Amino acid sequence: MMTWSWSRSMRAGPVGGERGAVTVLAIALLGVLLLLTAAFGVVEAMMSDHRRAQAAADLAALAGAQAIQDAGDGCAAAAKIAGANGASLEECQVQGEDVVVIARVTGPRWLGAHGDLLAQARAGPGTAS
């Protein structure tokens, strides 16, 4: 009958110089995961702020077009509504009965991203068909 004899070098488990290598690898992977999470957070914040800029531009253009229909100042009404929606009115043009606006919203300031977000909208009376 054969007997098995395990020597110190044949044992399963970490060998002297490799002890703790998995810990270093796990910490490195957690760092990468944290960096990716922060990057996705910036992307989500930029998308959210762009939607906010577009909503502010849409509402400002509608308010401006309504003010023109009521014989008022379309750009003043657009600026008021844009400000109420957390945006600044960068540009406003009255083209006949249409109002074209560009609204700016401050973007996120994380991880070096510092671009403000712009959105454009046009509003006016529809055409009869």
Secondary structure as the mmCIF struct_conf table of DSSP 4:
data_model
#
loop_
_struct_conf.conf_type_id
_struct_conf.id
_struct_conf.beg_label_comp_id
_struct_conf.beg_label_asym_id
_struct_conf.beg_label_seq_id
_struct_conf.end_label_comp_id
_struct_conf.end_label_asym_id
_struct_conf.end_label_seq_id
HELX_RH_3T_P HELX_RH_3T_P1 ARG A 8 MET A 10
BEND BEND1 ALA A 12 GLY A 13
HELX_RH_3T_P HELX_RH_3T_P2 GLY A 16 GLU A 18
TURN_TY1_P TURN_TY1_P1 ARG A 19 GLY A 20
HELX_RH_AL_P HELX_RH_AL_P1 ALA A 21 GLN A 69
TURN_TY1_P TURN_TY1_P2 ASP A 70 ALA A 71
BEND BEND2 GLY A 72 GLY A 72
HELX_RH_AL_P HELX_RH_AL_P2 GLY A 74 ALA A 84
TURN_TY1_P TURN_TY1_P3 ASN A 85 GLY A 86
STRN STRN1 SER A 88 GLN A 95
TURN_TY1_P TURN_TY1_P4 GLY A 96 GLU A 97
STRN STRN2 ASP A 98 VAL A 105
BEND BEND3 TRP A 110 TRP A 110
TURN_TY1_P TURN_TY1_P5 LEU A 111 GLY A 112
STRN STRN3 LEU A 117 ALA A 123
HELX_LH_PP_P HELX_LH_PP_P1 PRO A 125 ALA A 128
#
